[in-house]
Amino acid sequence: MFRPGNSNKKDLFHGNPSTQMHRRDFVKIGGLLSVTATPIGGVNANGCFKGSWKAGQSVDFLYDGLNLSPKEYASLLMKLADEGKIKSDFYSNGGVVEELEHKFAQLLGKESSVFLPTGTLANHIAIRKLSGNNRRVIVQEQSHIYNDTGDSSQVLSGLNLIPLGVNAAEFSLEDVEEVIAKTKLGRVAAQIGTIAIETPVRRQHDRIIGYESLKGIVEYAGKNGIKTHLDGARLFKQSVHTGVAPKQYGELFDTVFTSMWKCFNASSGAILAGDKSFTENLFHERRMFGGGLPAAWAFAAVALHFADGFIDDYKLAWSNSQKLFKELNKDERVKCNPIENGIHFVNMQLTHTDPDKFRAGLANRNIEVAKYGNQGFMLKVNPSINRVPVEQLSGLFLESLNEARK
């Protein structure tokens, strides 16, 4: 893991030429790497990714990042290896993994960070270590920690999760005060160890919690000796919509997690950031939970490649999407609206159109959308939209609409 001043580990993994990845290292993996992928990353003056759009290039409204195909992923790794940008790690320590940790510690406003294979493990380790012997943890009732981890915090670490804000994106400071007041009335003393907050909230169509609300809860927690953790899997997207930098969010909390695959196109990975006292020797706990991967360079190298450019790419994607939806709204069969208090989701309603035929028509034009549901199409904006000029993309949508006319 990255720790400022840890020069011995840096010399061990950066100074030995044998740890440098080259093309020949990838050839051993197999024939997968023998193909050439479409251009990846970077935009030109026309607001599209460098390199002209080809019929084989896809646009999707499903993912947070580019959802690189195996061909694209392998091609990018070969490019980075040829450029000398991949230094191997040893059980997720050193090499390009350490470079990634250093980068995201800076981006998140923290002294240090550690790479973990999944966000589930990052959140678990964060609240486990922050809580110590105070094993009650306040979470959102709609949070990933509470709903989507198979009770791992309770089963594996004996934590007692207290869910607040039923069926809502957030809970209030008053909710927190009420819980703390109840703990003081118990016959056995019990202290809240950690407050964990997820924003954006996936189960609420990635609705966000306002910075001032976060600040109020965190400041109250600090005054009451309670640690705070931010589940910021999609934090870098949220920053584009709020104008609050990831660093500003990170500095507010004791620890913060962000995903490496959602926005930064790695096939897996997470970063957990905090101060040096928190991350010191955390690799032992990572390995205890089976998260000390023998080699994590293939994840770290790709995430590091996209680390500095994602916010600009997504800003462009959101701008292009607004032009696209404005154009589509001129058609009386279409109504596109962003999700209130959300980030990347746009709701598309259709009339006088067969939604299944429309979706199939888009698929035939290398445009992917989710199935039509009770709320219509939920379109998630990501940088893949930058691959196609807006006027061309809107034309493809209209062609599909015409084919699906009832």
PESUL-V881088 format. One line per field, one symbol per residue. psi: psi as a letter, one per 30 degrees, with the letter a starting at -180 (. if undefined). Layout:
# PESUL-V881088
psi->???
This chain:
# PESUL-V881088
psi->lkkkfifeeeeefffjfffkklefeeefeafegflkllkklklafgglkkklklffklklhelebfikleeeeeeeeeeeeegggjklljhgkabfeeeeeeefeefghlellkklfleeeeeeeefeeeebfjgkkklkfgleeefgghheeeefggkjkjklhkglellleeeeeeeeeeffflfkkkkkekjkkkkljefhhhllkkeeeeeeeeeeeefggklkkjjhehefeeeeffgkkeeeeefelelkkkkffefgglflllkjkalefefkgffeeeeegggikejgefeeeeeeefeffeeeeeeeeeeeeeeeeeeeffkffkjkklkkgadfkkkjkklhkjeeeeeeeeefghkklllkafgakjkkklfffffkkeeeeeeeeeeeeefgk.
